[in-house]
């Protein structure tokens, strides 16, 4: 069975299948701030979206972080590690991209998690 949660105009925020939650890309709500705060906002949003699927950050399997400014990667990592406890880290890739649709958007995060 496929469960689709929180439909938007172009996607569902989460699709759950065979015990795995696939989240769509998440960006910060306030993109006027720097990389660390955008990442922290995204992490808070991830908590809420994971809860919709009946899971949480301790069950993350993988994460892809798309960033427009690799020079700010340490700021991103600081917020990421403040959010995670350090024991349940997912497999992760950080990918540098030229554009995320708006020059103010510095990061977009996509995760999968066990349910």
C-alpha positions in Angstrom: 0.0 0.0 0.0 1.2 3.5 -0.8 0.2 6.3 1.6 0.4 9.9 0.4 0.5 12.7 3.0 -0.1 16.4 2.7 -0.7 17.2 -1.0 0.6 20.4 -2.5 0.1 21.7 -6.0 3.0 19.7 -7.4 3.7 16.8 -4.9 2.9 15.2 -1.6 5.1 16.2 1.3 5.6 12.5 2.2 5.0 9.2 0.4 5.2 6.1 2.6 5.6 2.6 1.1 6.9 -0.7 2.6 7.8 1.0 5.9 9.8 3.8 4.3 8.9 7.5 4.3 10.1 9.5 1.3 10.0 13.2 1.9 9.9 15.9 -0.8 12.4 18.7 -0.8 12.2 21.1 2.2 13.4 24.7 2.2 13.3 27.3 4.9 10.3 29.6 5.3 12.4 32.7 6.0 15.1 32.7 3.3 16.4 36.2 4.3 18.7 34.6 6.9 22.0 32.8 6.4 22.9 29.1 5.9 22.9 28.1 9.6 19.5 29.5 10.3 18.0 28.2 7.0 19.3 24.8 7.9 17.9 25.0 11.5 14.5 26.0 10.1 14.5 23.1 7.7 15.4 20.7 10.6 12.4 22.0 12.5 10.2 21.4 9.5 11.6 17.9 9.0 10.5 17.1 12.6 7.0 18.1 11.7 6.8 16.3 8.4 8.4 13.1 9.7 5.8 13.2 12.5 3.0 13.3 9.8 4.4 9.9 8.6 4.6 8.5 12.1 8.4 8.6 12.3 11.2 10.8 13.6 14.8 11.9 13.0 16.1 8.9 14.9 14.9 6.7 12.0 16.5 8.7 9.2 18.0 6.4 6.5 19.4 8.9 4.0 19.7 12.7 3.4 20.6 14.7 0.4 21.4 18.4 1.1 21.5 20.6 -2.0 23.4 23.9 -1.2 24.2 26.9 -3.4 27.2 28.1 -1.3 29.6 25.3 -0.4 31.7 27.8 1.4 29.0 27.9 4.1 29.0 24.1 4.5 30.4 24.3 8.1 27.5 26.6 9.1 25.1 24.0 7.6 26.9 21.2 9.4 26.7 23.0 12.7 22.9 23.4 12.5 22.6 19.8 11.3 24.6 18.4 14.2 22.7 20.5 16.7 19.5 18.9 15.4 20.8 15.3 15.4 22.2 13.6 18.5 25.2 12.2 16.7 24.3 8.6 17.2 21.5 8.1 14.6 23.1 9.9 11.6 21.8 9.0 8.2 23.8 8.2 5.1 24.3 11.7 3.6 25.4 13.5 0.5 25.9 17.3 0.2 25.6 18.4 -3.4 26.6 21.9 -4.6 24.1 23.4 -7.0 24.1 26.7 -8.9 20.4 27.6 -8.3 17.4 26.5 -6.2 14.9 28.7 -7.9 15.5 31.9 -5.8 18.9 33.4 -5.0 17.9 33.7 -1.4 17.3 29.9 -1.0 20.7 28.5 0.2 19.7 24.9 0.9 17.1 22.3 0.2 17.0 19.0 2.0 15.5 15.6 1.0 15.3 12.7 3.4 14.1 9.1 3.7 13.2 7.5 7.0 12.0 4.2 8.3 8.5 4.2 9.7 
